[in-house]
Amino acid sequence: MTLLSALQEAVEAQKRLRDLYALAADREKEKGALAFLIALSVEKQRSMIFFMDRLAEAQGREGLGKAVLCPALKPPLPAPECRPAVPSGETRGRLEFIRQALGEEKKACSFFAGAKEGLAGEGKAWMASLEEIASGHILILERIAGHLNFNGKFPDAAALEE
């Protein structure tokens, strides 16, 4: 894999995930869920800009040079401690979104893991950073799915902001 193709795919992966989180945020009414989805969408936008900038530089064009990768969101979500709830229509919709987002994050994580093996230097480091970020998002989404399955609710905003 070349650096150019890795950067192009990184941009596309971040764009797909940004759009997915933004679409879910547009449909969300619960404050905690909305805050989380907006934070993920913004994080994906920043990552996309970072890789668009690196792509421009790799193509010999001038990049902004100011974009930086953000650290992964890693809020400590408590494990759900309730009996399983019968999911409402709203909860089923959220669970479907979580399954879709998990699939996209896992696909992206797998791509970044493979891409880093074929690259050297900064390209390898960038892909490793994205792999770590995607892994963190997978963990968060799995914990949220647990909350939805057991409580029928999204984790509260305080758990997502700590």
Secondary structure as the mmCIF struct_conf table of DSSP 4:
data_model
#
loop_
_struct_conf.conf_type_id
_struct_conf.id
_struct_conf.beg_label_comp_id
_struct_conf.beg_label_asym_id
_struct_conf.beg_label_seq_id
_struct_conf.end_label_comp_id
_struct_conf.end_label_asym_id
_struct_conf.end_label_seq_id
HELX_RH_AL_P HELX_RH_AL_P1 LEU A 3 ARG A 27
BEND BEND1 GLU A 30 GLU A 30
HELX_RH_AL_P HELX_RH_AL_P2 LYS A 31 ALA A 58
TURN_TY1_P TURN_TY1_P1 GLN A 59 GLY A 60
BEND BEND2 ARG A 61 ARG A 61
HELX_LH_PP_P HELX_LH_PP_P1 GLU A 62 GLY A 63
BEND BEND3 GLY A 65 GLY A 65
HELX_LH_PP_P HELX_LH_PP_P2 LEU A 69 LEU A 73
HELX_LH_PP_P HELX_LH_PP_P3 LEU A 77 PRO A 80
BEND BEND4 CYS A 82 CYS A 82
HELX_LH_PP_P HELX_LH_PP_P4 ARG A 83 ALA A 85
HELX_RH_AL_P HELX_RH_AL_P3 GLY A 89 GLU A 117
TURN_TY1_P TURN_TY1_P2 GLY A 118 GLY A 118
HELX_RH_AL_P HELX_RH_AL_P4 GLY A 121 ASN A 151
BEND BEND5 GLY A 152 LYS A 153
HELX_LH_PP_P HELX_LH_PP_P5 PHE A 154 ASP A 156
HELX_RH_AL_P HELX_RH_AL_P5 ALA A 157 GLU A 161
#
